[in-house]
Amino acid sequence: MSNVPESTENDTAAAAPSDAAATAPFDLVLRGEQMLTTAGIVAREIGIRDGRVTAIEPLGSGLQGAEIIELEPHQVMIPGLVDTHVHVNEPGRTEWEGFESATKAAAAGGVTTLIDMPLNSIPSTVTVEALNIKRAAAKGKTHIDVGFWGGAVPGNEDDLRGLHDEGVFGFKCFLLHSGVDEFPHLTADEMEADMAELAKFDSLMIVHAEDSRAIDHAPTAEGNQYANFLASRPRGAENVAVAEVIERARWTGARAHILHLSSSDALPMIATARRDGVKITVETCPHYLTLLAEEIPNGATAFKCCPPIREASNRELLWQGLLDGTIDCIVSDHSPSTVDLKDVENGDFGVAWGGVASLQLGLSLIWTEAKRRGIDLPQVMQWMSAKPAELAGLTHKGRIALGYDADFSIFEPDSAQVIDVHQLHHKNPISPYDGRALAGVVQGTWLRGQKIDFTTPLGRMLRRGDV
């Protein structure tokens, strides 16, 4: 594949460096042979001032700064990842995860911005008051930048505009039981009514698309057989729900986004809807792209998530959906819980909490699989940084480009690591990736030009429209 990402605008390197650029005193200058800018992986010097990228010049230009970092030849400067699907769970279920542990895990994995989901915390983010409680809980604890999704639940249609005005990035709904009683699901008709409301102010509806009726008619998941759990969440449940989202978005003109797509069956109708002009985007997650149903041991409830990890043939089609552009981005759906809620002792898929903890591991997981497939690092960063930033409307995140926030990591793509869940920053040491050998190591992460030291929280609360 090409070494040039989707955006190939000139990063100023084609022109000779100006005298001003060569002599300006920057706060930080990075020099390296492998700098992932909008021109691809190129030899550059990057000048950072006041937390923004203010110069991108050819290597050897001699930019001067208060601090200078010289990258080793095997290191790559990459933009900070943007993860738009994270369940932080604070307040209310902080023993599952919290802002401090989640943002440390994110930073260790090269993530510099996350957007927190409106459920699993108590209260759910379905009113302005609840949003303010969430922001208060996060204050002073975030090591990266954090924004918030609002929730769309039965009866809160009148709260949507207020939440939008207070800066949420869009609204999440479920089309079946969410897993927690305090965040009830919408019917398709209720979702349509809320979409019509969101269309008035061009907000975004993000949807957990599994159909409750299809799930109700599926076999039960009880017991330790992964095959039974897989049968309890059939592809058809996703396909029906995705079709509902497409049609309701078509009828209302609203923007809609399909969360954590696992059924490759839905890809053709999504592509058709886009050709028809329906405003729909799609994400998938590392667990659907790296794990296989055929390899999950019975009783291994660390692998349980909803929708489920499916078969090898399905995984191949999801990768094809990424490559042909039907799937827009890759985000974690980090949905942790305490170890006891995963029912590890009994291994009962019908009882265990459904969620995979992977916030710290996403880049290495995807890079390991992408590298094996001959997919280059600039393309991976499009899926994990630029495209999620675009989804959320974060016009100053997701790229190393002039005027953008100086959010970046130093990544060693040819280094290797073996995952030990007890060494991760996640609050609870359980993950399906424990013991897995991965390619790619993040050696450091910077937020607005400051290195994250895991002691001093540098993160800010983001609001929709912030620049």
GUKE-134052 format. One record per residue (C-alpha): residue number from 1; residue in one letter; x, y, z. Coordinates in steps of 0.2 Angstrom, whole numbers, plus 5000, padded with zeros to 4 digits. Layout:
<sites>
SITE  num  residu     X     Y     Z
SITE  NUM       A     X     Y     Z
...
</sites>
This chain:
<sites>
SITE  num  residu     X     Y     Z
SITE    1       M  5000  5000  5000
SITE    2       S  5005  5018  4998
SITE    3       N  5015  5027  5012
SITE    4       V  5004  5042  5010
SITE    5       P  4988  5044  5020
SITE    6       E  4971  5049  5014
SITE    7       S  4975  5067  5016
SITE    8       T  4990  5072  5005
SITE    9       E  4990  5090  5006
SITE   10       N  5008  5099  5007
SITE   11       D  5014  5100  5025
SITE   12       T  5026  5114  5020
SITE   13       A  5040  5103  5016
SITE   14       A  5041  5106  4998
SITE   15       A  5046  5124  5000
SITE   16       A  5063  5129  5007
SITE   17       P  5062  5134  5026
SITE   18       S  5060  5152  5029
SITE   19       D  5072  5162  5039
SITE   20       A  5059  5165  5052
SITE   21       A  5055  5147  5054
SITE   22       A  5074  5143  5056
SITE   23       T  5077  5155  5070
SITE   24       A  5060  5156  5079
SITE   25       P  5062  5150  5097
SITE   26       F  5050  5136  5099
SITE   27       D  5045  5128  5115
SITE   28       L  5049  5111  5108
SITE   29       V  5057  5104  5092
SITE   30       L  5057  5086  5087
SITE   31       R  5068  5080  5073
SITE   32       G  5067  5063  5065
SITE   33       E  5068  5053  5049
SITE   34       Q  5051  5046  5052
SITE   35       M  5038  5059  5056
SITE   36       L  5020  5055  5051
SITE   37       T  5013  5071  5044
SITE   38       T  4999  5074  5031
SITE   39       A  5013  5070  5018
SITE   40       G  5016  5053  5024
SITE   41       I  5031  5047  5034
SITE   42       V  5044  5059  5030
SITE   43       A  5060  5067  5037
SITE   44       R  5055  5083  5046
SITE   45       E  5058  5095  5060
SITE   46       I  5042  5099  5070
SITE   47       G  5041  5116  5079
SITE   48       I  5029  5117  5093
SITE   49       R  5023  5133  5102
SITE   50       D  5010  5136  5115
SITE   51       G  5004  5118  5113
SITE   52       R  5001  5119  5094
SITE   53       V  5011  5113  5079
SITE   54       T  5018  5129  5071
SITE   55       A  5032  5124  5060
SITE   56       I  5035  5108  5049
SITE   57       E  5051  5109  5040
SITE   58       P  5063  5098  5031
SITE   59       L  5076  5088  5042
SITE   60       G  5091  5099  5043
SITE   61       S  5082  5116  5044
SITE   62       G  5089  5119  5061
SITE   63       L  5074  5124  5070
SITE   64       Q  5078  5129  5088
SITE   65       G  5068  5126  5104
SITE   66       A  5069  5127  5123
SITE   67       E  5068  5108  5122
SITE   68       I  5074  5097  5107
SITE   69       I  5070  5079  5104
SITE   70       E  5080  5069  5092
SITE   71       L  5071  5053  5087
SITE   72       E  5081  5037  5083
SITE   73       P  5080  5030  5066
SITE   74       H  5068  5016  5071
SITE   75       Q  5056  5028  5080
SITE   76       V  5041  5036  5072
SITE   77       M  5032  5052  5078
SITE   78       I  5013  5049  5076
SITE   79       P  4998  5059  5080
SITE   80       G  4989  5055  5096
SITE   81       L  4975  5043  5094
SITE   82       V  4957  5049  5096
SITE   83       D  4946  5036  5104
SITE   84       T  4928  5040  5103
SITE   85       H  4921  5025  5112
SITE   86       V  4926  5023  5130
SITE   87       H  4916  5018  5145
SITE   88       V  4925  5027  5160
SITE   89       N  4911  5023  5172
SITE   90       E  4915  5037  5184
SITE   91       P  4905  5042  5195
SITE   92       G  4894  5028  5201
SITE   93       R  4904  5013  5195
SITE   94       T  4922  5019  5198
SITE   95       E  4928  5002  5204
SITE   96       W  4925  4996  5186
SITE   97       E  4936  5011  5179
SITE   98       G  4939  5029  5183
SITE   99       F  4945  5045  5174
SITE  100       E  4963  5043  5182
SITE  101       S  4965  5025  5178
SITE  102       A  4957  5026  5161
SITE  103       T  4967  5041  5155
SITE  104       K  4983  5034  5161
SITE  105       A  4979  5018  5151
SITE  106       A  4975  5029  5136
SITE  107       A  4991  5039  5137
SITE  108       A  5001  5023  5138
SITE  109       G  4994  5017  5122
SITE  110       G  4996  5033  5113
SITE  111       V  4978  5040  5115
SITE  112       T  4978  5058  5118
SITE  113       T  4959  5061  5117
SITE  114       L  4944  5051  5122
SITE  115       I  4925  5053  5122
SITE  116       D  4916  5045  5136
SITE  117       M  4900  5036  5134
SITE  118       P  4885  5041  5144
SITE  119       L  4881  5025  5152
SITE  120       N  4888  5013  5165
SITE  121       S  4891  5029  5176
SITE  122       I  4878  5034  5188
SITE  123       P  4869  5045  5184
SITE  124       S  4869  5042  5165
SITE  125       T  4873  5058  5155
SITE  126       V  4855  5061  5149
SITE  127       T  4852  5078  5157
SITE  128       V  4863  5094  5159
SITE  129       E  4863  5091  5178
SITE  130       A  4871  5073  5175
SITE  131       L  4883  5080  5163
SITE  132       N  4889  5093  5176
SITE  133       I  4891  5079  5189
SITE  134       K  4901  5069  5176
SITE  135       R  4913  5084  5173
SITE  136       A  4915  5087  5191
SITE  137       A  4920  5069  5194
SITE  138       A  4933  5071  5180
SITE  139       K  4940  5087  5186
SITE  140       G  4959  5087  5190
SITE  141       K  4960  5068  5186
SITE  142       T  4963  5067  5167
SITE  143       H  4980  5064  5159
SITE  144       I  4973  5067  5142
SITE  145       D  4959  5077  5134
SITE  146       V  4941  5071  5138
SITE  147       G  4924  5075  5130
SITE  148       F  4907  5067  5133
SITE  149       W  4893  5059  5123
SITE  150       G  4875  5063  5129
SITE  151       G  4862  5049  5130
SITE  152       A  4845  5047  5121
SITE  153       V  4833  5037  5132
SITE  154       P  4814  5037  5133
SITE  155       G  4807  5053  5140
SITE  156       N  4823  5064  5138
SITE  157       E  4819  5072  5121
SITE  158       D  4817  5089  5129
SITE  159       D  4835  5087  5136
SITE  160       L  4843  5084  5120
SITE  161       R  4845  5102  5114
SITE  162       G  4851  5108  5132
SITE  163       L  4865  5094  5132
SITE  164       H  4870  5099  5114
SITE  165       D  4872  5117  5119
SITE  166       E  4882  5112  5134
SITE  167       G  4895  5104  5122
SITE  168       V  4891  5085  5121
SITE  169       F  4897  5078  5104
SITE  170       G  4882  5068  5100
SITE  171       F  4869  5056  5108
SITE  172       K  4870  5037  5111
SITE  173       C  4855  5026  5110
SITE  174       F  4852  5007  5112
SITE  175       L  4839  4997  5102
SITE  176       L  4839  4983  5115
SITE  177       H  4843  4982  5134
SITE  178       S  4859  4992  5137
SITE  179       G  4865  4980  5151
SITE  180       V  4861  4993  5165
SITE  181       D  4843  4997  5170
SITE  182       E  4847  5016  5172
SITE  183       F  4850  5018  5153
SITE  184       P  4834  5011  5145
SITE  185       H  4833  5008  5126
SITE  186       L  4823  5016  5113
SITE  187       T  4811  5008  5101
SITE  188       A  4815  5011  5082
SITE  189       D  4801  5024  5082
SITE  190       E  4807  5033  5097
SITE  191       M  4824  5033  5089
SITE  192       E  4817  5041  5074
SITE  193       A  4808  5055  5084
SITE  194       D  4825  5059  5093
SITE  195       M  4834  5059  5076
SITE  196       A  4821  5071  5069
SITE  197       E  4825  5082  5085
SITE  198       L  4844  5081  5082
SITE  199       A  4843  5085  5064
SITE  200       K  4836  5102  5069
SITE  201       F  4853  5107  5076
SITE  202       D  4864  5095  5066
SITE  203       S  4869  5083  5080
SITE  204       L  4874  5065  5078
SITE  205       M  4865  5049  5084
SITE  206       I  4877  5035  5088
SITE  207       V  4868  5018  5089
SITE  208       H  4871  5002  5098
SITE  209       A  4863  4992  5083
SITE  210       E  4856  4975  5089
SITE  211       D  4837  4972  5087
SITE  212       S  4829  4967  5104
SITE  213       R  4816  4956  5095
SITE  214       A  4829  4946  5086
SITE  215       I  4839  4944  5102
SITE  216       D  4823  4938  5111
SITE  217       H  4820  4925  5099
SITE  218       A  4838  4918  5099
SITE  219       P  4844  4904  5110
SITE  220       T  4850  4908  5127
SITE  221       A  4868  4911  5132
SITE  222       E  4869  4902  5148
SITE  223       G  4883  4890  5151
SITE  224       N  4902  4890  5147
SITE  225       Q  4900  4886  5128
SITE  226       Y  4906  4901  5118
SITE  227       A  4896  4894  5103
SITE  228       N  4880  4896  5113
SITE  229       F  4884  4914  5117
SITE  230       L  4888  4917  5099
SITE  231       A  4871  4910  5094
SITE  232       S  4862  4921  5107
SITE  233       R  4868  4937  5098
SITE  234       P  4866  4932  5079
SITE  235       R  4872  4943  5065
SITE  236       G  4853  4945  5060
SITE  237       A  4850  4955  5076
SITE  238       E  4863  4967  5070
SITE  239       N  4858  4967  5052
SITE  240       V  4840  4971  5056
SITE  241       A  4845  4985  5068
SITE  242       V  4857  4993  5056
SITE  243       A  4843  4993  5043
SITE  244       E  4832  5002  5055
SITE  245       V  4845  5015  5058
SITE  246       I  4848  5018  5039
SITE  247       E  4830  5020  5035
SITE  248       R  4826  5032  5050
SITE  249       A  4842  5042  5046
SITE  250       R  4835  5043  5028
SITE  251       W  4818  5048  5033
SITE  252       T  4824  5062  5045
SITE  253       G  4840  5068  5037
SITE  254       A  4849  5066  5053
SITE  255       R  4867  5060  5054
SITE  256       A  4869  5043  5061
SITE  257       H  4884  5032  5067
SITE  258       I  4884  5013  5069
SITE  259       L  4894  5008  5084
SITE  260       H  4905  4993  5086
SITE  261       L  4900  4984  5070
SITE  262       S  4904  4966  5071
SITE  263       S  4892  4958  5057
SITE  264       S  4900  4960  5040
SITE  265       D  4883  4956  5033
SITE  266       A  4878  4974  5036
SITE  267       L  4892  4981  5025
SITE  268       P  4883  4980  5008
SITE  269       M  4868  4989  5014
SITE  270       I  4878  5003  5023
SITE  271       A  4888  5006  5006
SITE  272       T  4871  5007  4997
SITE  273       A  4864  5019  5009
SITE  274       R  4879  5030  5007
SITE  275       R  4877  5030  4988
SITE  276       D  4859  5035  4991
SITE  277       G  4865  5050  5001
SITE  278       V  4861  5044  5019
SITE  279       K  4872  5052  5032
SITE  280       I  4879  5037  5040
SITE  281       T  4896  5032  5047
SITE  282       V  4903  5016  5055
SITE  283       E  4916  5010  5067
SITE  284       T  4923  4993  5072
SITE  285       C  4934  4988  5086
SITE  286       P  4951  4979  5089
SITE  287       H  4943  4964  5096
SITE  288       Y  4933  4961  5080
SITE  289       L  4948  4963  5069
SITE  290       T  4961  4953  5079
SITE  291       L  4951  4939  5088
SITE  292       L  4942  4924  5081
SITE  293       A  4926  4915  5088
SITE  294       E  4935  4898  5083
SITE  295       E  4949  4901  5095
SITE  296       I  4940  4907  5110
SITE  297       P  4940  4893  5124
SITE  298       N  4924  4888  5132
SITE  299       G  4922  4897  5149
SITE  300       A  4934  4912  5143
SITE  301       T  4922  4926  5148
SITE  302       A  4936  4939  5146
SITE  303       F  4931  4937  5128
SITE  304       K  4913  4941  5130
SITE  305       C  4907  4957  5122
SITE  306       C  4891  4963  5114
SITE  307       P  4889  4961  5099
SITE  308       P  4901  4946  5100
SITE  309       I  4917  4942  5092
SITE  310       R  4913  4932  5076
SITE  311       E  4921  4919  5064
SITE  312       A  4937  4921  5054
SITE  313       S  4927  4923  5038
SITE  314       N  4918  4938  5046
SITE  315       R  4934  4946  5052
SITE  316       E  4941  4946  5034
SITE  317       L  4926  4955  5027
SITE  318       L  4927  4968  5041
SITE  319       W  4945  4971  5036
SITE  320       Q  4939  4973  5018
SITE  321       G  4926  4985  5024
SITE  322       L  4940  4996  5031
SITE  323       L  4950  4995  5016
SITE  324       D  4936  5000  5004
SITE  325       G  4930  5014  5016
SITE  326       T  4914  5007  5021
SITE  327       I  4920  5007  5039
SITE  328       D  4927  5023  5044
SITE  329       C  4936  5021  5060
SITE  330       I  4943  5009  5073
SITE  331       V  4940  5013  5092
SITE  332       S  4941  5003  5107
SITE  333       D  4924  5001  5115
SITE  334       H  4934  5000  5131
SITE  335       S  4920  4992  5142
SITE  336       P  4928  4986  5158
SITE  337       S  4921  4979  5174
SITE  338       T  4927  4971  5190
SITE  339       V  4935  4954  5189
SITE  340       D  4920  4946  5198
SITE  341       L  4907  4953  5186
SITE  342       K  4916  4943  5172
SITE  343       D  4912  4927  5182
SITE  344       V  4929  4920  5179
SITE  345       E  4927  4906  5191
SITE  346       N  4911  4898  5183
SITE  347       G  4914  4904  5165
SITE  348       D  4896  4907  5162
SITE  349       F  4893  4918  5147
SITE  350       G  4875  4921  5151
SITE  351       V  4880  4929  5168
SITE  352       A  4897  4938  5164
SITE  353       W  4898  4956  5160
SITE  354       G  4899  4959  5142
SITE  355       G  4914  4970  5138
SITE  356       V  4932  4970  5133
SITE  357       A  4946  4981  5141
SITE  358       S  4958  4986  5128
SITE  359       L  4961  5005  5129
SITE  360       Q  4979  5004  5132
SITE  361       L  4982  4991  5118
SITE  362       G  4972  4996  5103
SITE  363       L  4987  5003  5093
SITE  364       S  4998  4988  5095
SITE  365       L  4984  4976  5092
SITE  366       I  4979  4984  5076
SITE  367       W  4997  4987  5070
SITE  368       T  5001  4969  5073
SITE  369       E  4987  4963  5062
SITE  370       A  4989  4977  5049
SITE  371       K  5007  4974  5047
SITE  372       R  5004  4955  5044
SITE  373       R  4992  4961  5030
SITE  374       G  5004  4973  5022
SITE  375       I  4994  4988  5028
SITE  376       D  5005  5003  5032
SITE  377       L  5006  5014  5048
SITE  378       P  4999  5030  5039
SITE  379       Q  4983  5020  5035
SITE  380       V  4981  5013  5053
SITE  381       M  4983  5031  5059
SITE  382       Q  4969  5037  5048
SITE  383       W  4957  5024  5055
SITE  384       M  4962  5027  5073
SITE  385       S  4966  5046  5074
SITE  386       A  4961  5056  5059
SITE  387       K  4944  5048  5056
SITE  388       P  4938  5047  5074
SITE  389       A  4943  5066  5076
SITE  390       E  4933  5069  5060
SITE  391       L  4918  5060  5067
SITE  392       A  4918  5070  5083
SITE  393       G  4921  5086  5074
SITE  394       L  4938  5089  5083
SITE  395       T  4945  5100  5070
SITE  396       H  4961  5102  5079
SITE  397       K  4965  5084  5083
SITE  398       G  4970  5068  5074
SITE  399       R  4984  5075  5063
SITE  400       I  5002  5082  5064
SITE  401       A  4998  5097  5054
SITE  402       L  5000  5116  5056
SITE  403       G  4989  5124  5068
SITE  404       Y  4984  5107  5076
SITE  405       D  4986  5103  5094
SITE  406       A  5003  5095  5097
SITE  407       D  4996  5079  5103
SITE  408       F  5008  5064  5098
SITE  409       S  5017  5049  5103
SITE  410       I  5034  5042  5099
SITE  411       F  5031  5024  5092
SITE  412       E  5042  5010  5088
SITE  413       P  5033  4999  5075
SITE  414       D  5047  4986  5075
SITE  415       S  5048  4983  5094
SITE  416       A  5038  4969  5102
SITE  417       Q  5029  4967  5119
SITE  418       V  5020  4953  5128
SITE  419       I  5004  4959  5137
SITE  420       D  5004  4956  5156
SITE  421       V  4987  4962  5162
SITE  422       H  4995  4966  5179
SITE  423       Q  5006  4979  5171
SITE  424       L  4992  4989  5162
SITE  425       H  4985  5005  5169
SITE  426       H  4967  4998  5168
SITE  427       K  4959  4997  5185
SITE  428       N  4955  4978  5184
SITE  429       P  4967  4965  5178
SITE  430       I  4957  4955  5165
SITE  431       S  4958  4956  5147
SITE  432       P  4957  4943  5132
SITE  433       Y  4974  4949  5127
SITE  434       D  4984  4943  5142
SITE  435       G  5000  4934  5137
SITE  436       R  4998  4940  5119
SITE  437       A  5013  4945  5109
SITE  438       L  5011  4961  5100
SITE  439       A  5021  4972  5088
SITE  440       G  5023  4990  5091
SITE  441       V  5028  5000  5107
SITE  442       V  5023  5017  5112
SITE  443       Q  5038  5025  5120
SITE  444       G  5030  5041  5126
SITE  445       T  5015  5052  5123
SITE  446       W  5014  5071  5123
SITE  447       L  4998  5082  5125
SITE  448       R  4999  5099  5118
SITE  449       G  5018  5098  5118
SITE  450       Q  5020  5092  5136
SITE  451       K  5025  5075  5140
SITE  452       I  5013  5065  5150
SITE  453       D  5021  5059  5166
SITE  454       F  5007  5049  5173
SITE  455       T  5008  5060  5189
SITE  456       T  5003  5077  5184
SITE  457       P  4986  5077  5175
SITE  458       L  4987  5088  5159
SITE  459       G  4970  5084  5152
SITE  460       R  4956  5097  5148
SITE  461       M  4937  5095  5147
SITE  462       L  4932  5096  5128
SITE  463       R  4916  5103  5122
SITE  464       R  4909  5101  5105
SITE  465       G  4915  5116  5094
SITE  466       D  4931  5119  5104
SITE  467       V  4946  5124  5094
</sites>
